[in-house]
Amino acid sequence: IYRMMKSKNLREGALGCSGGVQTELETRVSANEDDIEDARKRVATMEKIITQLKDKTDYLENRSRRSNVRIVNVPEQAEGRDAVGFLEKFIPQILGGENFTAPVTLERAHRIGKKTDRPRPLIAKFLNFREKEKVLRLARSKGEIMYENKKISFYPDYSADLQRRRDEFLQVKRLLREKEVECALIYPAKLRIKHQGNIKFFSTPAEVQKFVEELPGE
């Protein structure tokens, strides 16, 4: 009888220890799960802050470029050592001097990028934002612009991230032109579509793609 009682007590003690260990493990697991959830929330908050900072930085970068024009395919060394002086004469010469009642005035100008077999773009920073807008407008209206048998193009100067977002619309813009639907990319990166007298705005190429697919067939 004594042995039986002793054996029973040992079993109960073992079970008690086992239950205590299990309770402790459950407590630790619960605490770990709480820590993981807290870490996830912290990471989500940090990702949100990083995105906001990135957007703000990109906004400020584009704001600093708002008076810039990117001029593409001007032959290397055409500007000599005075890019500002060259472009102040080149711009009215190529866009029509009659369109300028006052001399073009630039704050600075320079080439960007590494030298390759193609001419590096020229960046021209205008003192007057309206004059910069006028130059872009004249370049668009003129169509093909040639200089020394090379086609010259004028573009706004955007950050790499914004330029990427705008380039994402290129394919859907081609589809719209094929269907003779009037469209225009507006700042910063939205597509305005005029169709059957209605104007719509699209924030993503996917939205435009869906719109194109829903257009009536020819």
N, C-alpha and C positions, 0 to 999 in steps of 0.2 A: 504493500500500500504506500509505504514511504517513497519507494522508487517511482511509483506511478504519479504521486503528487509532485515529486521533484521534476519528473519529465514534463508534466503539464505546466508547471511554473516556468520551466525553460522555454517551452513552446510559446507561452503567452508573452514572455519577455522578448523572445525573438520577434514575435508579431508586433509587439509594441515598438521595438526598435525600427522594424521595417516600415511601420506606419509613420514613425517620426521622420525617417529618411525620405519617404515619399512626399510627406507634407513639405519638407524643406526643399525638395527638388521642384515641387509645384510652385512654391513661392519664388524660387530663383527663376524658373521659366517665365512666370508672370512678370517678374521685374525686368527680365531681359526683353520680353515683348513690349513692355512699356518704354524701355530705352530705345528699342528699334523704331517704334512709332514716333517717339519724340525726335529721333534723328531724321526720320523721313520728313517730318514737318519742318525741321531746321533746314534741310537740304532744299525743300520746295521753296521756302522763304528766301534762301540765298539765291536760288535760280531766278526767282522773280526779281530780286534786287539787281542781279547781274544783267538781266534782260533790260530792265529800266535804264541802267547805267549805259549799256550798249546803245540803246535807242537815243538816249540823250547825247552821247558822244557823237553818234552818226548825224544827229540833227545839227549839232554845233559845227561839225566838219563841213556839212553841206551849206550851212549859213555862211561860213568863212569863204566858200567857193562861189557864192551867189553872183559875184561880179566877174567871174571868170568865163572865158570862152576857150574851148579846145579846138585848135585848128590842125587838121590832119592832112598829111601828104605834101607839105611844103618841103622842097628839096633841102637836104642837109647843107648847112653853111650858107644858105641864101641870105640869112640875117647877118652874116659876118660876126662881129663882136658887139653889135648893138641891136639886140632883138627888139627892144622898145622902139627905137627909131625906125627900124625896118617895118614893123607892123603898123606903126602910125601912118606910114605912107602906103603900105601894101593893102590895108583894109579898104580905104576909099578908092584906091586904084582898081581893085578887083570887084568891088560891089557898086561902083559908080560914084564918082566924086560929086555929081549933082545931087546925090542923096544926103550930103553932109554940108550943113550950113556953117559948121565950125570944125576946126581940126580935131581929129580923134586923139584923145589923151589917155595914155595908159599909165598905171602905177608901176607895173613891172611886167616882164615877159621872160620866158625861159623854155627850154626843151625839157621833156621828161622821159625817163626810161633809159635803158641801155642801148648803145649803138648796135644796129643790126644792118641787114641789107635793105631795110625799109626806113624811110625818114621817120625820126621821132616826132611825136606831136608837139606842137607849140602851145603853151598856156599863156593867154593874155589876160591880165587883170585890169579891168577898166576902173577909172576913177568914178565914173557915173554909171549906176545900175541901169538907168533908162537907155543910155547909149549902148550898153551891152545887149539889152533886149532888142534894140533897133537893129543892131548888126545881125543878130540871129534871125530876125524877121526878114531882113533884106536877103540874107543867104538862102532862106527857105523859098522866098518868092522868085529868086533868080534861077533856081533849079540847078542845072549842071554848071559848075564853076571850074574853069581851066586856067592853069598857070604853068608855063613852060611845058606844055603837052601833058600835064598831070592834072587829074581831077582833085580839086581841093574841097574839103568838107569842113563845116563849122558846127560845133556841138556845144551844149551846156557842159560844164565841168562838174560831175557828180562824184561822190565817194564810191569806192569799189562796191560796197554793199548795196547802195541805192542803184547803182548802174546794173548790178546783177538782177535786182528785183524788176527793173524796167525791161531788161533784156528778156525776161521770162515771158513777156507779152508778144514777142516778135512773131511767133508761129501763129497765134490766134489773130494777130493783126493781118497777116497774109491771108488767112481764111476769110476774114471780113472783106478785104479788098477784092478777093475773087468773087464774092457774092455782091460786090458793089454796095457794101454797107459803110457809111461814113463813120470814121472813128478817129480818136485822138488821145494820145497818152498825156495825162496832166500830172502836175507835180503833187506829191512826190512820186507815187506809182499807182495811179488809178487810170482805167480806160473809160473814156466817155464815148458812148455809141449813140448815134442819131439814126433812128429807124422809124419810117412811116410817121414822121412828125413828132415822135417821142424821143426824149433824151434819157438814157440810163447810164449809171456809173457802176463799174465792176472793180472789185479790189483784188481779185485773183484770176489767173488765166483759166482755172477750172470753171469759174462762174461764166466766163466768156465762152468757153468750149460748150457748155450746156446750152447757152443762149443760141449759139450757131447751130447746134444739132436740132433745136426746136424751131428753126426758121423753116417756112414753107418751102418745098422743093420747087425747082424751076419748072 
